[in-house]
Amino acid sequence: MKVNNLELIKPLINNCNEGEFYLLLIVHRPKDGLTRFDKEGSKSKQKTIKSYYISSTEYLERKMDEIITLCELFNARAYINLTKKSWKQIACKSVENLGVYLMENKYHKAVSVIDASCGQTGACDGNNLYLVDIDTKDELEVEKVVNSVNDSSPKGDKIVAKIPTVHGYHLMTKGFNPNEFRELYPKPIDIHKNNPTLLYY
């Protein structure tokens, strides 16, 4: 099944000021099967094939053919974090993390220090989006989740986008009270505050 969410995601990319960006990762996950570079029967961990630092919709569009080619070559997925990052914040966090890696003799982690730091910092403009991971295409169930999000404090329409995934949807939302949500929607469901959504698979 092919998923291409470029047109849904473009309106969520606010053109960045100097020093701002969105992180995009091409990732191969073991559950998607072996790639041509895996050893037969290996239990490899998730692998980042390539990182992109997106500063505008135009830049994303220019890179899309390359992103699709890499996804198809490595049987990988492209994910984009729609929480806008600051290079200044990321640089400071990277220095902090690098010091920890050195003290713990984890030198191999230095190669991914920037991407790891992106997952540990919030939005540079304060507009942190939540991601509600819905693992079904049942529209009645999706509507229950949407209503539960909107009925959680602060009440009101908080849905920014509904991004299709392979088995369901990622609801991109403004912040809400997760405890209230879980009372309104008691079924198990993942809520993330700084996670990427699916761009291409």
Secondary structure as the mmCIF struct_conf table of DSSP 4:
data_model
#
loop_
_struct_conf.conf_type_id
_struct_conf.id
_struct_conf.beg_label_comp_id
_struct_conf.beg_label_asym_id
_struct_conf.beg_label_seq_id
_struct_conf.end_label_comp_id
_struct_conf.end_label_asym_id
_struct_conf.end_label_seq_id
STRN STRN1 ASN A 4 ASN A 4
HELX_RH_AL_P HELX_RH_AL_P1 LEU A 6 ILE A 9
HELX_RH_3T_P HELX_RH_3T_P1 LYS A 10 LEU A 12
HELX_LH_PP_P HELX_LH_PP_P1 ASN A 14 ASN A 17
TURN_TY1_P TURN_TY1_P1 GLU A 18 GLY A 19
STRN STRN2 GLU A 20 HIS A 28
HELX_RH_3T_P HELX_RH_3T_P2 PRO A 30 ASP A 32
TURN_TY1_P TURN_TY1_P2 ARG A 36 PHE A 37
BEND BEND1 ASP A 38 ASP A 38
HELX_LH_PP_P HELX_LH_PP_P2 LYS A 39 LYS A 39
TURN_TY1_P TURN_TY1_P3 GLU A 40 GLY A 41
HELX_LH_PP_P HELX_LH_PP_P3 SER A 44 GLN A 46
STRN STRN3 LYS A 47 ILE A 54
HELX_RH_AL_P HELX_RH_AL_P2 THR A 57 PHE A 74
TURN_TY1_P TURN_TY1_P4 ASN A 75 ASN A 75
STRN STRN4 ARG A 77 ILE A 80
BEND BEND2 THR A 83 THR A 83
STRN STRN5 LYS A 85 SER A 86
HELX_RH_AL_P HELX_RH_AL_P3 TRP A 87 MET A 103
TURN_TY1_P TURN_TY1_P5 GLU A 104 ASN A 105
HELX_RH_3T_P HELX_RH_3T_P3 TYR A 107 SER A 112
HELX_RH_AL_P HELX_RH_AL_P4 VAL A 113 CYS A 118
TURN_TY1_P TURN_TY1_P6 GLY A 119 GLN A 120
BEND BEND3 THR A 121 THR A 121
TURN_TY1_P TURN_TY1_P7 CYS A 124 ASP A 125
BEND BEND4 GLY A 126 GLY A 126
HELX_LH_PP_P HELX_LH_PP_P4 ASN A 128 LEU A 129
STRN STRN6 TYR A 130 ILE A 134
HELX_RH_AL_P HELX_RH_AL_P5 GLU A 139 ASP A 151
BEND BEND5 SER A 152 PRO A 154
HELX_LH_PP_P HELX_LH_PP_P5 LYS A 155 LYS A 155
BEND BEND6 GLY A 156 GLY A 156
STRN STRN7 ILE A 159 PRO A 164
BEND BEND7 VAL A 166 GLY A 168
STRN STRN8 TYR A 169 THR A 173
HELX_RH_AL_P HELX_RH_AL_P6 PRO A 178 LEU A 184
BEND BEND8 LYS A 187 LYS A 187
STRN STRN9 ASP A 190 HIS A 192
BEND BEND9 LYS A 193 ASN A 194
STRN STRN10 THR A 197 TYR A 200
#
